[in-house]
Amino acid sequence: MRLRRLNYEYALQMDKIWKDYWSEYTLPDQRSSIIDTICVDDNDKVISYGQVRHFAEMMFFPDMSVSNRVRLEALKLTIAEGFRGIDKAGYKEVYMLCKDMRFARLIAKHFDFALVENPGVLLVRRMD
């Protein structure tokens, strides 16, 4: 096996794998990627696709001693400013992790986030 750069022929092969196993939509957008790579076998058959992406993560840490109304107003202002920054940076999506399901549903409903209740396991590796 060897690594290759994504080209049209490999993209067609990978698109089929993507739709068969991972998503009904097209391959992830390459505009926010740092690296895209294809792994092929000795017959040039695509085995896998990998991507390292820039992404935006939105965080919100309110003072839990203030009223819900005050926290919600702070949330509105914080998210609006976050969206402004995300747009300025040219990102096309933003992630937000939330411990509380009720709060997550509120954010999804009022700020047009998609709620992903079972995304799998989050893996984190520090690179320092």
N, C-alpha and C positions, 0 to 999 in steps of 0.2 A: 504494500500500500504506500501511497505517497500523497502529499498535499498539492493542490492546484488552486489557482485563482478562479473565482467564479466567472464563468463566461456564459454565453447564450446557450450552448449545448448542455453544459452542466446544470444551468438554471432550469432547463426543461426537465431534466432527469430529477433534480431535487424538488421541483414543483410537484411532481407526481408523488414522491415520497412524502412531502409535506402534507398534501391533501389526503393521502391514504392513511397516514398515521398521526398527524399532529393538529391540523386545522383545516376547516373548509375554505379558509381565506388564502390569499397568496403569501409567499415568503415574507418574512419581516423586512420592513423598509431598510434600505441600505444607507439612507441619508444620514442617519445618526450612528453609523457603525465606525469603529476604529479599525477593525480587521474583519474580513470575510474570508473564509477558507472552505474548500471542498476537499474531502478525502476520497480518493478513487482507488479501485483495485488495479491489478495488472492489465485488465482489459478495458480500462478507462470507464468502468461503471461506478457511478457515484454511490458511496457508502454512507457518507454523512456530510452535514453542513454545520459550520460553526461560525458564530458571530460574537464579537465583543462590542458592546454598544455604550455610548454615552447615554445616560438617562437622568431624568430629574426625579428627585424624591422630595415630596412635600412633607413637612413635619409641623406639628402644632402641639405645644406644651402649655396648656392653660394653668392658671392658679385655680386649683379645685376648691378654694375657700370662697371664691366669689360666686355670685348668683348665676344660674343657668342663662338668664337673659344677658348678663354681662359677658359670659363666656361665648355665647352665640354671636354677639356683636363683634367680639374680638376675632372669632373664627371667620366671619364674613370679610372683615378687613384684611386678615392675614391671607385668606385664600385669594382674594382679589389681587393683592400685591404679589402673591406667588404666581398667579396666572400671568400677570404683567411680566414678571421676570422670565418665566418659561417661554413666553412669546418672544421676548427680546433675545433670548439665547437661541431661538430657532428650534426648540424641541417640539416634537409632535405628540408627546404623551408624558404623563406624570404619574408616578406611583405614590401611594399613601398607605402606610401600614397603620392599623388601628386595633387596639386590644378589645374594645367594647363594641359588640355587634350592634347595639341600638344606636350608638354614636356613628358607626360606620354606615348604617342604613340612612341616617339623617343626612350625612355628607353626600352619599350617593344620590339621594332624592333631590336635594336642594342645589347641588353643585355639579351635577351631570357626570359623576364618577360611575364606572361600572363596578358593581360589587362582585368580587371573585371569592366565593366562600370556601372553595376547596382547590387552591392553586397548586397544591403539592407541598413539597418541603423547600423552605428557603435555606440556601447554603451561603455562607459568608466566609471569605478568606481575606485576612488583612495582608496587604502587599508590602508592609514595611519590614 
